[in-house]
Amino acid sequence: MEIFEQKIADTVNKKLNDGTVEKLVEQYIEKGVSDALSSVFSYGGEGKKLIEKKLSETIIPAIERHDFNQYLTKLDTALTEIVNMTNLTENEKILENFAGLMKEPTTKEIKLSEIFKQYCKHVAAEVDTYNLEACCDDTEPYYEHVTAQMEVEHEDKRWLKSNYDDCVVKFTCDEDKDLNCQIKLYKCVDKKKWRILSHGDRVDIASLRNLSGFEIFIMTLKRAFVEIVMDEESACDDDIEPDKKPEWSLD
């Protein structure tokens, strides 16, 4: 028994002297620090929030100051080559929409009411006239007028503490549901102006040919970080005359 106890004592002394204990202590200290940091930087942790805030304050202004016009010619050339090497139809429309998408807005801010006016123009140009009544007074034949509405819905965040406000702007046309769309806006709680967070489906090269002028308009505002002044939260225009004219016959 004494021999066995002596071997245990020798083993303990050996580990104390060869650095094993110090290594184990070091590992446990590292694990303790790692667990503490994981807690700090986990979802909802103060460290994570602070890093996100600092990154947002640094990166977004840098992107806003960058001039992307210098890349327009290169991108236009590259897209032309891609389109010419594919079997896509309506290539001219694709290039036209791409050029419109890359064009820099002439202003850094826009009123929400002006965006609604652009939607009304979109409705006039794109509304389906199949079920509309054709009218003819003493003037050129025309289709009955249609209606467009805009409504802002703010997201309820009373249950979640956040540094940002979000809202959804819905654009609708009663006579053509296919023209209904929405954009999501966001802003810092201490700011008055909004920006576009999302506007619908992701766009690839093939889908460029199907985009309307209004969709290109919204995408350009988002890409250029144009600020939106919410001067109206609801609007309605029920006197929109479709651009398309009916074929009128006296027969």
TAQUI-V552863 format. One record per residue. N is the residue number from 0. PHI is phi in whole degrees, -180 to 180 (none if undefined). PSI is psi as a letter, one per 30 degrees, with the letter a starting at -180 (999 if undefined). D_LAST is the distance of its C-alpha to the last C-alpha in whole Angstrom. Layout:
BEGIN
n:phi:psi:d_last
N:PHI:PSI:D_LAST
N:PHI:PSI:D_LAST
END
This chain:
BEGIN
n:phi:psi:d_last
0:none:e:122
1:-62:e:124
2:-64:e:123
3:-65:e:119
4:-64:e:119
5:-66:e:120
6:-64:e:117
7:-63:e:115
8:-62:e:116
9:-64:e:117
10:-64:e:113
11:-62:e:112
12:-61:e:114
13:-63:e:112
14:-68:e:109
15:-67:e:110
16:-92:f:111
17:-95:g:109
18:91:g:106
19:-62:e:104
20:-63:e:104
21:-60:e:103
22:-66:e:100
23:-65:e:99
24:-61:e:99
25:-61:e:97
26:-63:e:95
27:-68:e:94
28:-65:e:94
29:-60:e:91
30:-65:e:90
31:-63:e:90
32:-65:e:89
33:-61:e:86
34:-63:e:85
35:-66:e:85
36:-66:e:83
37:-59:e:80
38:-67:e:80
39:-67:e:80
40:-98:g:77
41:-74:l:75
42:-56:k:72
43:89:f:73
44:-69:l:76
45:-65:e:77
46:-63:e:77
47:-63:e:74
48:-62:e:72
49:-65:e:74
50:-63:e:74
51:-60:e:70
52:-64:e:70
53:-66:e:72
54:-63:e:70
55:-62:e:67
56:-67:f:69
57:-92:e:70
58:-76:e:67
59:-60:e:64
60:-60:e:65
61:-64:e:66
62:-67:e:62
63:-62:e:61
64:-78:f:63
65:-78:k:62
66:-98:j:59
67:-91:f:57
68:-60:e:56
69:-65:f:58
70:-93:f:57
71:-60:e:53
72:-63:e:54
73:-64:e:56
74:-68:e:53
75:-62:e:50
76:-64:e:52
77:-63:e:53
78:-66:e:50
79:-59:e:48
80:-63:e:51
81:-65:e:50
82:-64:e:46
83:-68:f:47
84:-91:f:49
85:-112:l:47
86:-99:g:44
87:-65:k:42
88:-95:l:38
89:56:h:37
90:-59:e:40
91:-61:e:39
92:-67:e:37
93:-62:e:41
94:-67:e:43
95:-64:e:41
96:-68:e:41
97:-64:e:45
98:-62:e:45
99:-66:e:44
100:-68:e:46
101:-87:f:49
102:-70:k:48
103:-75:k:51
104:-61:l:49
105:-83:f:50
106:-136:l:52
107:-93:f:54
108:-147:l:53
109:-148:k:49
110:-80:k:48
111:-63:e:47
112:-64:e:44
113:-72:e:43
114:-65:e:43
115:-63:e:40
116:-62:e:38
117:-66:e:38
118:-66:e:37
119:-61:e:34
120:-64:e:33
121:-62:e:33
122:-63:e:31
123:-60:e:28
124:-81:e:28
125:-113:f:28
126:-59:k:27
127:-76:j:25
128:-95:g:21
129:-58:e:20
130:-99:g:21
131:-88:k:20
132:-79:k:18
133:-86:k:15
134:-120:l:16
135:-151:j:14
136:-98:b:17
137:-100:g:17
138:-120:a:18
139:-65:k:17
140:-57:k:15
141:-151:l:18
142:-88:l:19
143:-57:k:21
144:-73:l:25
145:-119:l:27
146:-121:k:31
147:-129:k:34
148:-131:l:38
149:-134:k:41
150:-144:k:44
151:-103:k:48
152:-118:j:50
153:-84:k:54
154:-80:k:56
155:-82:j:59
156:-118:g:62
157:-65:f:64
158:-88:f:66
159:-135:k:66
160:-74:k:68
161:-146:l:66
162:-89:g:66
163:-127:k:62
164:-106:k:59
165:-129:k:56
166:-153:l:53
167:-118:k:49
168:-103:j:46
169:-104:k:43
170:-112:k:39
171:-135:l:37
172:-133:j:33
173:-62:e:32
174:-83:f:28
175:-150:j:29
176:-64:f:33
177:-67:f:33
178:-90:f:34
179:-67:k:37
180:-156:l:40
181:-152:l:43
182:-129:k:46
183:-105:k:50
184:-114:l:52
185:-145:l:56
186:-160:l:59
187:-68:k:63
188:-62:f:64
189:-96:g:65
190:-112:l:62
191:-104:f:59
192:-96:k:57
193:-109:l:55
194:-137:l:54
195:-81:k:51
196:-93:e:53
197:-153:l:50
198:-142:g:47
199:131:b:45
200:-71:l:46
201:-70:k:48
202:-108:k:46
203:-119:a:47
204:-60:e:46
205:-63:e:44
206:-81:f:42
207:-59:e:42
208:-69:f:38
209:-100:f:37
210:-78:k:38
211:-85:l:36
212:-61:e:37
213:-68:e:38
214:-64:e:40
215:-62:e:42
216:-59:e:43
217:-66:e:44
218:-63:e:46
219:-67:e:47
220:-61:e:49
221:-68:e:51
222:-62:e:52
223:-91:g:53
224:55:h:55
225:-69:k:53
226:-82:k:54
227:-114:k:52
228:-94:j:52
229:-85:i:51
230:-84:f:50
231:-140:k:48
232:-115:f:48
233:-156:k:45
234:-158:l:41
235:-148:k:38
236:-129:j:35
237:-104:g:32
238:-132:h:30
239:-99:j:29
240:-91:k:25
241:-59:k:24
242:-67:e:24
243:-70:k:21
244:-108:k:18
245:-74:l:15
246:-86:j:12
247:-105:k:9
248:-136:k:5
249:-85:f:4
250:-72:999:0
END
